[in-house]
């Protein structure tokens, strides 16, 4: 009975995971490091004297997501629009 | 696909009742191979199922003989420990992926160099709190 309950719980838990992150992980291992450096330079507060606060916030978010390629791609668009 | 991989995939599919593990592993292997052949990444990584560490087990772990998620660096000349740690960080920092692995029955993440013997093991439960998401 315990085994059956465990199996059912496992199936229900799996259903909560609807996004496959495996491709993002591989892309991250391969490309994130380069993109991270690129974004740090692009959003550096010294390069945007008029928008220092926005730039600082963006650099913080880039650093927090340095290992997440999909998040870095989204931030790249945001940086292009905001700065 | 060699005979060892075929048998391993067959066992995984039969024991787990799902093609999920096999699908994700083959998807990652294809991507790694593509990035290596196109020259975008200078390391050829191979993902496979290995034996896990029973000390790292959680409530959704598979049998210990198949609860390890292993990434092996095939061309590991001059492989540094920092590189191994960096590869691991891309996985452990992605909580969604750690949860995905845990839901598939994995409990141990192993990153290893094929010939240099540099090996690092990580307990997946340290990086994602399963209870937070568990449905009662």
Backbone of each chain as ProteinMPNN parsed JSONL, in Angstrom:
{"seq_chain_A": "XXXXXXXXXXXXXXXXXXXXXXXXXXXXXXXXXXXXXXXXXXXXXXXXXXXXXXXXXXXXXXXXXXXXXXXXXXXXXXXXXXX", "coords_chain_A": {"N_chain_A": [[0.839, -1.21, 0.0], [1.921, 1.228, 0.852], [3.901, 1.518, -1.052], [2.426, 1.867, -3.359], [1.128, 4.273, -2.792], [3.304, 5.94, -2.678], [4.17, 5.779, -5.306], [1.997, 6.94, -6.638], [2.078, 9.529, -5.563], [4.471, 10.33, -6.626], [3.926, 10.335, -9.365], [2.01, 12.376, -9.415], [3.546, 14.496, -8.545], [5.375, 14.706, -10.633], [3.717, 15.669, -12.615], [3.496, 18.297, -11.923], [5.714, 19.417, -12.892], [6.233, 21.012, -15.675], [7.927, 22.069, -17.439], [10.672, 21.582, -19.506], [13.945, 21.637, -18.626], [16.35, 20.749, -19.55], [17.579, 21.387, -22.023], [18.128, 24.068, -21.661], [20.04, 23.888, -19.648], [22.214, 22.607, -20.936], [22.73, 24.496, -22.962], [23.45, 26.57, -21.292], [25.849, 25.597, -20.069], [27.469, 25.621, -22.283], [27.23, 28.223, -23.524], [26.63, 30.292, -21.68], [28.633, 31.566, -20.124], [30.087, 33.292, -21.805], [28.07, 34.997, -22.677], [27.292, 36.103, -20.254], [29.545, 37.646, -19.518], [29.524, 39.457, -21.611], [27.066, 40.787, -21.143], [27.556, 41.92, -18.665], [29.409, 43.849, -19.307], [27.919, 45.369, -21.14], [25.853, 46.382, -19.529], [27.119, 47.851, -17.628], [27.298, 50.211, -14.984], [29.019, 52.48, -15.262], [29.061, 52.945, -17.946], [26.676, 54.045, -18.463], [25.932, 56.832, -17.481], [23.668, 58.442, -17.028], [21.711, 56.684, -16.307], [22.237, 55.227, -13.959], [21.099, 53.863, -11.718], [19.236, 52.041, -12.843], [20.978, 50.557, -14.399], [22.647, 49.447, -12.421], [20.846, 47.783, -11.094], [20.194, 46.013, -13.14], [22.69, 44.812, -13.623], [23.018, 43.472, -11.222], [20.944, 41.605, -11.429], [21.794, 40.181, -13.655], [24.128, 39.028, -12.644], [23.001, 37.413, -10.654], [21.732, 35.55, -12.217], [23.72, 34.202, -13.586], [24.268, 31.573, -14.309], [22.128, 30.734, -15.728], [21.011, 30.325, -18.771], [18.687, 30.884, -20.322], [17.458, 32.872, -18.805], [19.41, 34.83, -18.984], [19.296, 35.469, -21.687], [16.773, 36.644, -21.791], [17.303, 38.838, -20.168], [19.125, 40.153, -21.744], [17.597, 41.246, -23.795], [16.084, 42.98, -22.268], [18.061, 44.732, -21.336], [18.889, 45.88, -23.727], [16.594, 47.29, -24.359], [16.158, 48.956, -22.109], [18.512, 50.413, -21.66]], "CA_chain_A": [[0.0, 0.0, 0.0], [2.853, 2.348, 0.946], [4.602, 1.638, -2.339], [1.444, 2.398, -4.316], [0.922, 5.67, -2.433], [4.549, 6.626, -3.058], [4.169, 5.848, -6.776], [0.982, 7.927, -7.033], [2.612, 10.847, -5.209], [5.553, 10.626, -7.582], [3.287, 10.687, -10.649], [1.391, 13.694, -9.245], [4.628, 15.491, -8.469], [5.916, 14.876, -11.994], [2.784, 16.475, -13.406], [3.676, 19.719, -11.601], [6.873, 19.9, -13.643], [5.791, 21.0, -17.073], [8.918, 22.719, -18.293], [11.903, 20.81, -19.622], [15.073, 22.558, -18.477], [17.603, 20.1, -19.955], [18.208, 22.135, -23.119], [18.649, 25.306, -21.065], [21.259, 23.545, -18.9], [23.303, 22.376, -21.9], [23.033, 25.808, -23.555], [24.159, 27.322, -20.247], [27.224, 25.097, -19.934], [28.227, 25.974, -23.489], [27.222, 29.624, -23.966], [26.277, 31.317, -20.682], [29.79, 32.301, -19.607], [30.4, 34.362, -22.76], [26.959, 35.949, -22.643], [27.343, 36.782, -18.948], [30.586, 38.683, -19.599], [29.007, 40.44, -22.576], [26.007, 41.58, -20.508], [28.16, 42.719, -17.584], [30.024, 45.013, -19.961], [26.857, 46.189, -21.751], [25.012, 47.056, -18.531], [27.952, 48.436, -16.572], [26.815, 51.572, -14.633], [29.927, 53.519, -15.758], [28.761, 53.197, -19.365], [25.377, 54.715, -18.55], [25.923, 57.811, -16.379], [22.327, 58.965, -16.775], [20.786, 55.632, -15.847], [23.055, 54.406, -13.057], [20.291, 52.98, -10.87], [18.7, 50.938, -13.67], [22.13, 49.736, -14.786], [23.072, 48.677, -11.242], [19.85, 46.74, -10.843], [20.324, 45.014, -14.201], [23.935, 44.054, -13.398], [22.739, 42.553, -10.101], [20.114, 40.492, -11.932], [22.65, 39.383, -14.549], [25.003, 38.232, -11.78], [22.19, 36.392, -9.981], [21.338, 34.521, -13.191], [24.884, 33.937, -14.45], [24.287, 30.18, -14.765], [20.854, 30.398, -16.362], [21.115, 30.893, -20.117], [17.393, 31.431, -20.764], [17.259, 34.132, -18.078], [20.36, 35.808, -19.539], [18.756, 35.908, -22.996], [15.681, 37.583, -21.478], [17.927, 40.064, -19.648], [19.795, 40.838, -22.864], [16.551, 42.049, -24.441], [15.731, 44.048, -21.321], [19.168, 45.701, -21.323], [18.825, 46.609, -25.006], [15.457, 48.225, -24.318], [16.225, 49.925, -21.002], [19.717, 51.262, -21.638]], "C_chain_A": [[0.873, 1.259, 0.0], [3.549, 2.616, -0.369], [3.687, 2.284, -3.371], [1.223, 3.902, -4.073], [2.117, 6.51, -2.896], [4.596, 6.839, -4.576], [3.188, 6.916, -7.263], [1.464, 9.349, -6.742], [3.665, 11.293, -6.21], [4.969, 11.064, -8.931], [2.672, 12.085, -10.557], [2.447, 14.798, -9.199], [5.189, 15.778, -9.862], [5.032, 15.775, -12.845], [2.941, 17.966, -13.125], [4.861, 20.307, -12.373], [6.541, 19.847, -15.121], [6.806, 21.641, -18.01], [10.193, 21.888, -18.316], [13.095, 21.762, -19.637], [16.381, 21.985, -19.038], [18.339, 20.872, -21.058], [18.836, 23.425, -22.59], [19.96, 25.041, -20.323], [22.442, 23.356, -19.859], [23.717, 23.695, -22.557], [23.834, 26.659, -22.568], [25.61, 26.915, -20.132], [28.079, 25.593, -21.1], [28.346, 27.493, -23.691], [27.076, 30.689, -22.88], [27.454, 32.172, -20.231], [30.105, 33.529, -20.48], [29.324, 35.458, -22.699], [26.96, 36.752, -21.348], [28.358, 37.932, -18.98], [30.128, 39.837, -20.496], [27.991, 41.375, -21.91], [26.544, 42.448, -19.373], [28.783, 43.987, -18.156], [28.932, 45.952, -20.481], [26.065, 46.985, -20.72], [25.825, 47.735, -17.436], [27.522, 49.88, -16.272], [27.718, 52.702, -15.161], [29.652, 53.886, -17.224], [27.448, 53.971, -19.544], [25.22, 55.718, -17.407], [24.526, 58.348, -16.04], [21.364, 57.947, -16.182], [21.501, 54.662, -14.89], [22.228, 53.4, -12.252], [19.758, 51.774, -11.642], [19.836, 49.979, -14.022], [22.602, 48.862, -13.622], [22.139, 47.498, -10.986], [19.976, 45.609, -11.881], [21.581, 44.164, -14.021], [23.74, 43.048, -12.26], [21.939, 41.34, -10.572], [20.913, 39.589, -12.866], [23.548, 38.465, -13.709], [24.229, 37.107, -11.089], [21.822, 35.247, -10.918], [22.5, 34.079, -14.08], [24.952, 32.493, -14.974], [23.003, 29.77, -15.478], [20.772, 31.08, -17.726], [19.804, 31.548, -20.578], [17.125, 32.782, -20.091], [18.191, 35.212, -18.619], [19.883, 36.347, -20.885], [17.643, 36.936, -22.78], [16.252, 38.917, -20.981], [18.616, 40.863, -20.748], [18.807, 41.773, -23.57], [16.198, 43.253, -23.574], [16.8, 45.147, -21.305], [19.14, 46.554, -22.594], [17.707, 47.657, -24.996], [15.64, 49.342, -23.286], [17.423, 50.866, -21.068], [20.091, 51.8, -23.025]], "O_chain_A": [[0.618, 2.215, -0.732], [3.763, 3.764, -0.76], [4.112, 3.133, -4.154], [1.142, 4.692, -5.014], [1.969, 7.613, -3.422], [4.991, 7.896, -5.067], [3.492, 7.692, -8.17], [1.287, 10.256, -7.556], [3.741, 12.462, -6.589], [5.438, 12.018, -9.552], [2.789, 12.885, -11.486], [2.257, 15.885, -9.743], [5.443, 16.927, -10.223], [5.516, 16.539, -13.681], [2.581, 18.803, -13.952], [4.998, 21.524, -12.494], [6.562, 18.785, -15.742], [6.58, 21.743, -19.216], [10.73, 21.533, -17.267], [13.238, 22.586, -20.541], [17.41, 22.659, -19.007], [19.564, 20.994, -21.031], [19.923, 23.822, -23.01], [20.879, 25.859, -20.362], [23.532, 23.878, -19.623], [24.907, 23.979, -22.694], [24.765, 27.369, -22.948], [26.501, 27.763, -20.101], [29.249, 25.936, -20.932], [29.429, 27.995, -23.993], [27.364, 31.86, -23.123], [27.297, 33.368, -19.985], [30.349, 34.628, -19.984], [29.618, 36.653, -22.672], [26.663, 37.947, -21.352], [28.072, 39.041, -18.53], [30.317, 41.013, -20.184], [28.045, 42.592, -22.085], [26.063, 43.557, -19.141], [28.693, 45.06, -17.56], [29.002, 47.166, -20.293], [25.651, 48.114, -20.982], [25.267, 48.149, -16.42], [27.395, 50.688, -17.192], [27.215, 53.781, -15.477], [29.968, 54.987, -17.674], [27.151, 54.48, -20.625], [24.46, 55.477, -16.47], [24.247, 58.67, -14.885], [20.33, 58.309, -15.622], [21.376, 53.443, -15.01], [22.606, 52.236, -12.119], [19.819, 50.639, -11.167], [19.683, 48.76, -13.955], [22.917, 47.686, -13.807], [22.574, 46.382, -10.703], [19.88, 44.427, -11.552], [21.554, 42.952, -14.234], [24.231, 41.921, -12.324], [22.209, 40.206, -10.176], [20.729, 38.371, -12.866], [23.708, 37.284, -14.018], [24.73, 35.99, -10.952], [21.624, 34.114, -10.478], [22.283, 33.632, -15.206], [25.622, 32.227, -15.972], [22.812, 28.596, -15.796], [20.494, 32.276, -17.813], [19.818, 32.635, -21.156], [16.631, 33.714, -20.725], [17.806, 36.378, -18.703], [20.044, 37.53, -21.185], [17.569, 37.95, -23.473], [15.75, 39.985, -21.329], [18.683, 42.091, -20.691], [19.126, 42.917, -23.896], [16.036, 44.373, -24.058], [16.483, 46.336, -21.265], [19.337, 47.769, -22.553], [17.85, 48.75, -25.543], [15.325, 50.505, -23.541], [17.352, 51.995, -20.582], [21.077, 52.526, -23.16]]}, "seq_chain_B": "XXXXXXXXXXXXXXXXXXXXXXXXXXXXXXXXXXXXXXXXXXXXXXXXXXXXXXXXXXXXXXXXXXXXXXXXXXXXXXXXXXXXXXXXXXXXXXXXXXXXXXXXXXXXXXXXXXXXXXXXXXXXXXXXXXXXXXXX", "coords_chain_B": {"N_chain_B": [[24.367, 3.831, -31.209], [25.582, 1.818, -28.663], [25.656, -1.655, -27.55], [25.684, -1.797, -24.781], [24.583, 0.637, -23.939], [22.077, 0.365, -25.052], [20.993, -1.836, -23.626], [21.061, -0.737, -21.072], [19.285, 1.445, -21.383], [16.964, 0.037, -21.923], [16.541, -1.348, -19.532], [16.153, 0.827, -17.835], [13.81, 1.945, -18.88], [11.99, -0.159, -18.51], [12.078, -0.534, -15.724], [11.413, 1.94, -14.631], [9.098, 2.646, -15.845], [8.734, 4.711, -17.565], [9.612, 6.869, -20.254], [10.934, 9.107, -19.833], [13.453, 9.639, -18.513], [15.26, 8.479, -20.304], [14.702, 9.955, -22.562], [15.41, 12.611, -21.85], [18.143, 12.299, -21.303], [19.12, 11.42, -23.771], [18.492, 13.628, -25.319], [20.121, 15.61, -24.158], [22.639, 14.516, -24.647], [22.707, 14.581, -27.439], [22.676, 17.352, -27.861], [25.096, 18.157, -26.604], [26.917, 16.789, -28.212], [26.502, 18.018, -30.653], [27.282, 20.691, -30.108], [29.941, 20.222, -29.606], [30.911, 19.193, -32.04], [30.435, 21.329, -33.735], [32.219, 23.089, -32.763], [31.671, 24.908, -30.792], [31.919, 24.288, -28.15], [34.611, 23.131, -26.28], [34.812, 20.744, -24.938], [33.774, 17.365, -24.86], [30.922, 16.19, -23.629], [29.273, 13.556, -21.915], [26.201, 12.279, -21.021], [24.867, 10.12, -18.575], [23.295, 7.353, -16.804], [24.134, 6.508, -13.535], [25.412, 4.685, -10.671], [24.056, 5.769, -7.585], [24.671, 7.687, -4.548], [23.85, 6.264, -1.576], [23.555, 7.715, 0.705], [22.645, 10.129, -0.108], [20.014, 9.857, -0.667], [16.513, 10.566, -1.266], [12.946, 11.073, -0.749], [11.93, 10.399, -3.239], [13.747, 8.904, -4.592], [15.259, 6.581, -6.908], [16.158, 3.092, -7.157], [19.351, 2.603, -5.639], [21.291, 1.777, -7.436], [20.72, 2.983, -9.79], [20.364, 5.691, -9.44], [21.955, 7.818, -9.924], [22.989, 10.742, -11.65], [25.007, 11.194, -14.202], [27.625, 13.147, -15.574], [29.985, 12.823, -17.894], [33.182, 13.867, -18.849], [34.489, 13.442, -21.873], [36.808, 14.078, -23.447], [39.193, 14.751, -21.602], [41.685, 15.957, -21.15], [43.911, 18.038, -19.404], [41.857, 18.818, -17.726], [40.449, 20.79, -15.282], [39.757, 21.054, -11.733], [38.21, 23.228, -11.169], [36.788, 23.574, -13.516], [35.145, 21.37, -13.495], [33.631, 21.954, -11.242], [32.367, 24.224, -12.2], [30.768, 23.252, -14.289], [29.051, 21.728, -12.751], [27.831, 23.754, -11.297], [26.126, 24.982, -13.153], [24.086, 23.194, -13.238], [23.26, 22.784, -10.552], [22.503, 25.346, -9.793], [20.233, 25.744, -11.194], [17.279, 25.438, -10.14], [14.816, 24.468, -11.017], [15.571, 22.49, -12.828], [16.931, 20.749, -11.147], [14.845, 19.892, -9.54], [13.374, 18.6, -11.492], [15.105, 16.483, -12.1], [15.11, 15.2, -9.622], [12.471, 14.401, -9.445], [12.502, 12.471, -11.352], [13.732, 10.462, -10.108], [16.432, 10.656, -9.555], [19.193, 11.14, -7.33], [21.816, 11.786, -6.958], [24.357, 13.823, -8.236], [26.895, 13.439, -10.501], [29.968, 14.519, -11.645], [32.467, 13.86, -13.858], [35.831, 13.251, -15.032], [36.81, 11.425, -17.837], [39.281, 9.995, -18.092], [41.126, 11.243, -16.374], [40.274, 10.925, -13.798], [39.235, 12.796, -12.114], [36.648, 13.43, -10.044], [33.503, 14.533, -8.959], [30.922, 14.541, -6.59], [27.537, 15.366, -5.918], [24.855, 16.056, -3.674], [21.602, 16.087, -4.666], [19.405, 16.86, -3.175], [20.269, 18.866, -1.557], [20.107, 21.171, -2.949], [17.528, 21.695, -3.843], [14.461, 22.07, -2.298], [12.406, 19.564, -1.78], [10.087, 19.099, -0.309], [8.744, 21.463, -0.263], [7.379, 21.547, -2.632], [5.943, 19.294, -2.736], [3.079, 17.306, -3.321], [0.428, 16.602, -1.267]], "CA_chain_B": [[24.098, 3.355, -29.846], [26.181, 0.507, -28.479], [24.8, -2.663, -26.902], [25.607, -1.486, -23.342], [23.617, 1.731, -23.793], [20.76, -0.177, -25.408], [20.513, -2.634, -22.493], [20.833, 0.195, -19.966], [18.048, 2.179, -21.683], [15.867, -0.925, -21.83], [16.314, -1.571, -18.092], [15.583, 2.063, -17.273], [12.437, 2.091, -19.342], [11.162, -1.185, -17.884], [12.005, -0.347, -14.275], [10.812, 3.218, -14.255], [7.778, 2.758, -16.452], [8.645, 5.986, -18.254], [10.713, 7.124, -21.191], [11.391, 10.454, -19.512], [14.899, 9.67, -18.243], [15.966, 8.165, -21.553], [14.485, 11.081, -23.487], [16.213, 13.765, -21.419], [19.564, 11.981, -21.457], [19.488, 11.397, -25.192], [18.387, 15.033, -25.766], [21.319, 16.327, -23.703], [23.796, 13.976, -25.365], [22.67, 15.094, -28.814], [23.062, 18.767, -27.819], [26.527, 18.228, -26.298], [27.651, 16.313, -29.388], [26.362, 19.056, -31.682], [28.117, 21.827, -29.721], [31.347, 19.826, -29.733], [31.269, 19.067, -33.455], [30.455, 22.649, -34.378], [33.339, 23.838, -32.198], [31.216, 25.907, -29.82], [32.364, 23.864, -26.821], [35.789, 22.299, -26.532], [34.725, 19.488, -24.185], [32.664, 16.502, -25.252], [30.324, 15.64, -22.411], [28.326, 12.469, -22.141], [25.316, 12.123, -19.859], [24.396, 8.75, -18.409], [22.784, 7.011, -15.469], [25.144, 5.744, -12.815], [24.919, 4.372, -9.329], [24.04, 6.951, -6.73], [25.151, 7.524, -3.186], [22.642, 6.014, -0.772], [23.459, 8.763, 1.733], [21.995, 11.289, -0.72], [18.655, 9.46, -1.072], [15.362, 11.35, -0.81], [11.728, 10.257, -0.814], [11.59, 10.002, -4.611], [14.913, 8.25, -5.206], [15.128, 5.243, -7.484], [17.134, 2.166, -6.565], [20.652, 3.291, -5.609], [22.146, 1.434, -8.585], [20.396, 3.814, -10.947], [19.876, 7.001, -8.986], [22.976, 8.84, -10.175], [22.967, 11.445, -12.933], [26.447, 11.39, -14.406], [28.133, 13.836, -16.769], [31.384, 12.438, -18.047], [33.896, 14.657, -19.863], [35.197, 12.415, -22.645], [38.166, 14.561, -23.773], [39.436, 15.447, -20.344], [43.075, 16.357, -20.922], [43.995, 19.344, -18.722], [40.601, 19.171, -17.047], [40.722, 21.294, -13.929], [38.67, 20.86, -10.786], [37.334, 24.399, -11.273], [35.902, 23.344, -14.662], [34.153, 20.399, -13.024], [32.737, 22.702, -10.351], [31.577, 25.157, -12.999], [29.714, 22.466, -14.96], [28.08, 21.368, -11.705], [27.084, 24.956, -10.895], [25.058, 25.238, -14.12], [22.973, 22.299, -12.912], [22.751, 22.99, -9.189], [21.887, 26.676, -9.688], [18.938, 25.708, -11.878], [16.437, 24.672, -9.206], [13.784, 23.772, -11.791], [16.155, 21.272, -13.401], [17.221, 19.844, -10.023], [13.547, 19.294, -9.191], [13.041, 17.686, -12.583], [15.931, 15.293, -11.903], [14.65, 14.504, -8.413], [11.194, 13.764, -9.774], [12.786, 11.309, -12.183], [14.348, 9.439, -9.259], [17.868, 10.859, -9.342], [19.54, 11.816, -6.075], [23.236, 12.135, -6.935], [24.918, 14.389, -9.467], [28.315, 13.118, -10.571], [30.683, 15.082, -12.799], [33.735, 13.131, -13.854], [36.689, 13.224, -16.212], [36.842, 10.011, -18.21], [40.57, 9.345, -17.824], [41.917, 11.867, -15.307], [39.791, 10.45, -12.497], [38.667, 13.882, -11.304], [35.227, 13.158, -9.883], [32.833, 15.274, -7.88], [29.544, 14.105, -6.399], [26.718, 16.345, -5.213], [23.525, 15.577, -3.277], [20.622, 17.0, -5.279], [18.457, 17.377, -2.169], [20.83, 20.06, -0.92], [19.886, 22.347, -3.803], [16.1, 21.978, -4.021], [13.666, 21.514, -1.216], [11.315, 18.812, -2.395], [8.873, 19.211, 0.509], [8.062, 22.705, -0.616], [6.573, 21.346, -3.832], [5.318, 17.974, -2.679], [1.62, 17.35, -3.237], [-0.043, 15.597, -0.286]], "C_chain_B": [[24.724, 1.975, -29.67], [25.271, -0.393, -27.633], [24.606, -2.368, -25.415], [24.555, -0.399, -23.077], [22.203, 1.225, -24.05], [20.165, -0.955, -24.232], [20.166, -1.725, -21.317], [19.521, 0.966, -20.154], [16.816, 1.292, -21.505], [15.503, -1.164, -20.363], [15.646, -0.346, -17.465], [14.115, 2.214, -17.632], [11.526, 1.097, -18.639], [10.971, -0.916, -16.398], [11.253, 0.91, -13.885], [9.404, 3.373, -14.802], [7.613, 4.057, -17.211], [9.844, 6.166, -19.172], [11.39, 8.459, -20.888], [12.907, 10.555, -19.331], [15.688, 9.489, -19.536], [15.879, 9.339, -22.521], [15.392, 12.259, -23.124], [17.702, 13.504, -21.639], [19.963, 11.999, -22.929], [19.442, 12.811, -25.791], [19.662, 15.812, -25.386], [22.562, 15.838, -24.44], [23.878, 14.504, -26.794], [23.156, 16.544, -28.842], [24.567, 18.915, -27.558], [27.374, 17.842, -27.53], [27.67, 17.386, -30.487], [27.28, 20.247, -31.37], [29.601, 21.489, -29.855], [31.753, 19.773, -31.207], [31.293, 20.42, -34.177], [31.568, 23.548, -33.815], [32.939, 24.893, -31.18], [31.685, 25.581, -28.408], [33.52, 22.886, -27.012], [35.842, 21.001, -25.723], [33.548, 18.672, -24.7], [32.128, 15.834, -23.99], [29.32, 14.555, -22.774], [27.509, 12.268, -20.865], [24.861, 10.675, -19.777], [23.854, 8.536, -17.002], [23.854, 6.172, -14.781], [24.585, 5.345, -11.454], [25.019, 5.618, -8.463], [24.632, 6.657, -5.364], [23.924, 7.369, -2.283], [22.469, 7.048, 0.342], [22.73, 9.998, 1.209], [20.52, 11.022, -1.054], [17.583, 10.403, -0.504], [14.114, 10.516, -1.054], [11.34, 9.808, -2.227], [12.729, 9.286, -5.325], [14.561, 6.9, -5.82], [16.061, 4.316, -6.708], [18.518, 2.797, -6.653], [21.524, 2.981, -6.823], [21.85, 2.291, -9.817], [19.856, 5.183, -10.54], [20.905, 8.114, -9.201], [22.843, 9.439, -11.573], [24.41, 11.85, -13.212], [26.753, 12.151, -15.686], [29.612, 13.518, -16.839], [32.031, 13.269, -19.157], [34.819, 13.69, -20.613], [36.626, 12.84, -23.0], [38.654, 15.416, -22.603], [40.905, 15.793, -20.093], [43.079, 17.793, -20.38], [42.689, 19.775, -18.058], [40.916, 19.597, -15.611], [39.495, 21.083, -13.032], [37.674, 22.028, -10.869], [36.348, 24.241, -12.428], [34.768, 22.401, -14.268], [33.128, 21.115, -12.134], [31.827, 23.64, -11.129], [30.441, 24.424, -13.721], [28.623, 22.121, -13.95], [27.208, 22.563, -11.326], [25.93, 25.261, -11.845], [23.839, 24.358, -13.842], [22.383, 22.653, -11.548], [22.102, 24.372, -9.0], [20.509, 26.74, -10.357], [17.986, 24.814, -11.064], [15.353, 23.88, -9.942], [14.324, 22.454, -12.35], [16.473, 20.259, -12.3], [15.93, 19.128, -9.599], [13.123, 18.26, -10.229], [13.808, 16.366, -12.418], [15.437, 14.484, -10.707], [13.337, 13.773, -8.675], [11.388, 12.529, -10.636], [13.517, 10.223, -11.394], [15.837, 9.594, -9.041], [18.098, 11.51, -7.98], [20.991, 12.279, -6.023], [23.657, 12.714, -8.288], [26.419, 14.112, -9.462], [28.911, 13.756, -11.823], [32.065, 14.445, -12.766], [34.521, 13.304, -15.15], [36.91, 11.765, -16.57], [38.164, 9.332, -17.836], [41.346, 9.946, -16.658], [41.486, 11.43, -13.913], [39.271, 11.558, -11.599], [37.158, 13.642, -11.232], [34.667, 13.96, -8.721], [31.387, 14.813, -7.795], [28.779, 15.144, -5.567], [25.367, 15.713, -4.859], [22.496, 16.561, -3.803], [19.689, 17.624, -4.239], [18.985, 18.617, -1.44], [20.449, 21.329, -1.674], [18.422, 22.677, -4.049], [15.322, 21.302, -2.909], [12.42, 20.863, -1.802], [9.995, 18.998, -1.637], [8.038, 20.428, 0.148], [7.075, 22.511, -1.774], [5.736, 20.069, -3.777], [3.804, 18.088, -2.517], [1.163, 16.245, -2.295], [-1.325, 14.941, -0.803]], "O_chain_B": [[24.432, 1.06, -30.44], [24.263, 0.05, -27.083], [23.547, -2.634, -24.846], [23.759, -0.49, -22.142], [21.257, 1.604, -23.359], [19.001, -0.772, -23.877], [19.143, -1.897, -20.655], [18.744, 1.123, -19.212], [15.777, 1.729, -21.011], [14.328, -1.183, -19.994], [14.707, -0.464, -16.678], [13.287, 2.566, -16.792], [10.424, 1.449, -18.217], [9.868, -1.047, -15.868], [10.527, 0.916, -12.891], [8.61, 4.15, -14.272], [6.487, 4.477, -17.48], [10.941, 5.677, -18.898], [12.302, 8.882, -21.598], [13.56, 11.426, -19.906], [16.634, 10.222, -19.826], [16.846, 9.675, -23.206], [16.057, 12.831, -23.988], [18.432, 14.38, -22.104], [21.015, 12.527, -23.289], [20.248, 13.152, -26.657], [20.203, 16.57, -26.192], [23.427, 16.63, -24.813], [24.954, 14.828, -27.295], [23.935, 16.931, -29.713], [25.235, 19.711, -28.219], [28.387, 18.471, -27.839], [28.684, 17.626, -31.143], [27.971, 20.751, -32.255], [30.417, 22.354, -30.173], [32.824, 20.257, -31.574], [32.072, 20.626, -35.108], [31.821, 24.634, -34.337], [33.774, 25.689, -30.75], [31.832, 26.471, -27.571], [33.428, 21.941, -27.795], [36.811, 20.248, -25.817], [32.466, 19.206, -24.945], [32.805, 15.015, -23.368], [28.623, 14.627, -23.786], [28.06, 12.108, -19.776], [24.509, 10.071, -20.79], [23.94, 9.408, -16.137], [24.407, 5.244, -15.371], [23.432, 5.633, -11.132], [25.949, 6.414, -8.596], [25.037, 5.534, -5.067], [23.065, 8.25, -2.238], [21.367, 7.233, 0.859], [22.252, 10.819, 1.993], [19.857, 11.868, -1.655], [17.733, 10.957, 0.585], [14.207, 9.379, -1.515], [10.502, 8.92, -2.38], [12.673, 9.087, -6.538], [13.694, 6.178, -5.329], [16.674, 4.721, -5.721], [18.828, 3.46, -7.642], [22.378, 3.78, -7.209], [22.633, 2.319, -10.767], [19.0, 5.754, -11.216], [20.731, 9.227, -8.706], [22.612, 8.725, -12.549], [24.963, 12.728, -12.55], [26.213, 11.843, -16.749], [30.389, 13.892, -15.961], [31.499, 13.364, -20.263], [35.797, 13.188, -20.058], [37.555, 12.044, -22.868], [38.539, 16.642, -22.619], [41.323, 15.91, -18.94], [42.33, 18.647, -20.856], [42.453, 20.966, -17.856], [41.551, 18.872, -14.845], [38.366, 20.952, -13.505], [36.471, 21.855, -10.671], [35.212, 24.709, -12.346], [33.61, 22.591, -14.641], [31.921, 20.905, -12.26], [30.665, 23.832, -10.772], [29.307, 24.901, -13.762], [27.432, 22.208, -14.248], [26.013, 22.419, -11.067], [24.88, 25.738, -11.416], [22.709, 24.723, -14.165], [21.17, 22.802, -11.403], [21.244, 24.537, -8.134], [19.729, 27.662, -10.12], [17.906, 23.604, -11.279], [15.011, 22.765, -9.546], [13.632, 21.436, -12.348], [16.305, 19.055, -12.493], [15.926, 17.926, -9.335], [12.592, 17.2, -9.9], [13.245, 15.282, -12.573], [15.355, 13.257, -10.759], [13.122, 12.664, -8.185], [10.538, 11.638, -10.651], [13.878, 9.185, -11.948], [16.453, 8.743, -8.4], [17.297, 12.33, -7.532], [21.363, 13.068, -5.154], [23.346, 12.159, -9.341], [27.128, 14.501, -8.534], [28.412, 13.552, -12.929], [32.75, 14.494, -11.745], [33.945, 13.48, -16.223], [37.172, 10.947, -15.688], [38.161, 8.215, -17.319], [42.136, 9.252, -16.017], [42.25, 11.554, -12.956], [38.904, 11.305, -10.451], [36.476, 13.653, -12.256], [35.271, 14.053, -7.652], [30.704, 14.706, -8.814], [29.325, 15.722, -4.627], [24.808, 14.939, -5.636], [22.509, 17.736, -3.434], [19.239, 18.76, -4.394], [18.224, 19.328, -0.784], [20.465, 22.425, -1.113], [18.095, 23.804, -4.421], [15.507, 20.119, -2.622], [11.503, 21.544, -2.26], [8.924, 19.048, -2.242], [6.81, 20.423, 0.24], [6.072, 23.217, -1.877], [4.926, 19.806, -4.665], [3.309, 18.856, -1.692], [1.481, 15.075, -2.51], [-1.885, 14.071, -0.136]]}, "name": "protein", "num_of_chains": 2, "seq": "XXXXXXXXXXXXXXXXXXXXXXXXXXXXXXXXXXXXXXXXXXXXXXXXXXXXXXXXXXXXXXXXXXXXXXXXXXXXXXXXXXXXXXXXXXXXXXXXXXXXXXXXXXXXXXXXXXXXXXXXXXXXXXXXXXXXXXXXXXXXXXXXXXXXXXXXXXXXXXXXXXXXXXXXXXXXXXXXXXXXXXXXXXXXXXXXXXXXXXXXXXXXXXXXXXXXXXXXXXX"}
